[in-house]
Amino acid sequence: MQGPSISASDLMRMGNRAVGWGIAAIVGILALTAVLLFLKLPDAGAFNARVERVFVENADLTSQAEIKLLEILAQSGTAFSETLVSYRIVIFVLLVFATGLLITSLVVIVMLVTLNRRLSMVEKQGLQVSQLVINRATNTVALNDMEFKLTPASVETIAVLAEARIDDEVLSGAAIEAMISGKPEIDCDEAAGATRIKRLRDTLGNQLVSEVLVKNIARQGYVLAIDRKVISLR
């Protein structure tokens, strides 16, 4: 009995929902942090209020030195107020920057998780191929809407695999080497066929396509993991 399957659209909806909740949580946490931080900062006018109180309570200070001291205190209060305002601006900018970084990180992580799940599904279900056209004359292989230019040796390798898939057979490395080279299978080395498979995968280039298209069945051999009805040899 098969377990419940998850489609790509379901994964997309789950990813979007996770991103939405994650963004809301990040914004909420940072907003709460900002509120608490700003509430804990001293009032910008607190120092000026203390200086003003000094002026009121010491109205009898009339000497030149005392007046100069009061002026210095007043200037210090103004400077302190301006410094607190600049601190608030810097804190606000840093919080916005941190929010942006955290949201970006969350989106990237969710995208990677979703992509890994989709790749895992592809590996389990096999590559969905609607058409595989092998053209020996031009050394090309058309896979769905992708066309690959291969070497003659790689074309022969995938053609042999395609013919075996049409006959519903699994070929060992030695069998592949024998069919391409024309030698008896008993005289062929398993490693030679494995090398041809490796070169085919390297020529295809796309790791996902090559690894999923050409399957290696343990202790049996190699096979194209596609429906034999979609194969066309020219």
Secondary structure as GFF3:
##gff-version 3
##sequence-region A 1 234
A	DSSP	alpha_helix	8	40	.	.	.	ID=ss1
A	DSSP	alpha_helix	46	57	.	.	.	ID=ss2
A	DSSP	alpha_helix	64	125	.	.	.	ID=ss3
A	DSSP	beta_strand	132	135	.	.	.	ID=ss4
A	DSSP	beta_strand	140	143	.	.	.	ID=ss5
A	DSSP	beta_strand	146	149	.	.	.	ID=ss6
A	DSSP	alpha_helix	152	166	.	.	.	ID=ss7
A	DSSP	alpha_helix	173	181	.	.	.	ID=ss8
A	DSSP	three_ten_helix	185	187	.	.	.	ID=ss9
A	DSSP	alpha_helix	190	204	.	.	.	ID=ss10
A	DSSP	alpha_helix	207	213	.	.	.	ID=ss11
A	DSSP	beta_strand	214	217	.	.	.	ID=ss12
A	DSSP	beta_strand	221	224	.	.	.	ID=ss13
A	DSSP	three_ten_helix	228	230	.	.	.	ID=ss14
A	DSSP	beta_strand	231	233	.	.	.	ID=ss15
###
